[in-house]
Amino acid sequence: MADIAYSIKEISLADCLPIRQAYLWPSLTQEECITDGDKNATHFGVFVGDKLSGCASFHHLEGHKKRIRRVAVSPEYRGQGLGSALLKHAMEKLVTPDLTEIWLNARLPAQNFYRRLGFETMGETFFERDVQEIRMVKKYPVE
């Protein structure tokens, strides 16, 4: 990872929305970037100095599963380890003894990023809002 000073902390949904809109769905309004379950999710942000430079949302599902939604990192920091650090930190904070899996829908170009974090592809590709994605799962407990 590049030598970038950063911090990671829990943030609000309102903090996530400008990042989501700017880097994931620039043609949508911030309100349209809200997903089902966001209001009850745990949101994490990565800060470079005092600037929020990335975010990810973890939805708490029924049973013993969590879902990662809307991971976004500022283009100027992509490929420098901030996204990995953000997700690793969040997953460490959210692992419980009864957790069986964390899953997400990955944009196809991001598959290798998630594989490096222990996720495996499941099923066939599909489209969400004209973006091709594939489901990826990380099983727990990790052996």
N, C-alpha and C positions, 0 to 999 in steps of 0.2 A: 504494500500500500504506500502511496505517496505520503510524504511527510506533511500532512495537513492536520492542524489542530481542530478537533471537532468535539462535540458533546451530543449525547442522545438523551432525550427525556420524553415523558408522556406529554401530549399536547391535546388540544381540543379539536373537535371536528371543524369548527370555524377556522382554526389555524391551517388545517389540511387543504381546505377548499381552493385557495389561490394556487397552491402548488399543483393540485390535481388538474385544475382547469388549464393552467399554463403549459404543463408538460404532457398531459394525457389526452385531454379533450378540449383543445383551444376553441373549437367551434361551438361549445356549449356554454351556458351560463353556469355560475358557481352552484346555483340551486339544482341545476340538472346534473351536476357531478355527484350529488348525494345518492348513495345506494341504499337499498333496503337493509336495515340493521345497523346503519351507521351511527344512529343516535345511542345505541347500546354497545358499540364497539370500543375497543381500546386503541387509541391513536398514538403513534410515536413519531417524533421528528428528530432529524439530525441537523445540528446547527454548526456552521462554520463561523466562528466568532459569535455574534448575536443574530446572524442571518439564518432563517430557516431555509435549508437547502435540499431537504427531502423529507418524505413522510411515507408511512405505511399504516394501514388499518387492520386490526385483528378482530374478526367477528366471532363471538362466542356462540357456538351452535348447540342444539340439543344433543344430549349424549356426551360423548367425550372427545369432541372434535372442535377445531377452530379453523377459520378460513381467513387467509390473507387477502386483502383487497386493496387495490389502488396504490401500488408502490410507485413512487415517483421521485426522481433525483434530478436536480438541476443539471442540464447538459454540461456545464463547465466542470462538474465534479464526477461525471460518469467515468467508469473505468479506473477509478482511483481508490476503490474499496469502501466508499461511504455507504453505498446500498447494502453491501454484505455486512458491514458493521451494524447498520441499523437493524437488519433482520435478525442477525445473531443475537443482538442485545434483547430485542423484543421477544424472540422465542425463548431465551433463557428466563426472562421475567415471567412468561406466561405458561411455562411447562408446569403441570400439576401431576401428581402421582397417577391419576386416572386418565390422563390424556392418551388417546389412541392414534390420532393423526392431525396434521395440519395440512390443508389443501388450498390450492389456488388455481386460477385460470391464468396461464402465462401467454403473453404475446409470443409468437414464434421466435423472433430474434432473441428473446430473453431466456430461452430454454437452458442454455449452457450456464447462465448465471445461477439459475435455481438448482441445476444439477450439482454445482459446486457446493451448494448448501444442503445437499442430501435429499433433494426431491427427485422423484421418478415420474415419467410421463404415464398417463393412463388414458386409454381410449383414443378416439379419433379427434382430429382438429374440427373446429367449428368457428362460426363468426359471431361476434358480439359488436354491435354498432359498426359494422363493416371492417372490423379488425379480426384477423385470423388468430385463434388462440387454441391452447390445449390444456387439459386439466393435468395438474401435477400434484403429487402427494408425498408427504414425509410421514412415515409410520413411527409411532412411539410405543413402548420405550425404545430408544435408539440402542442398538447392540454394539 
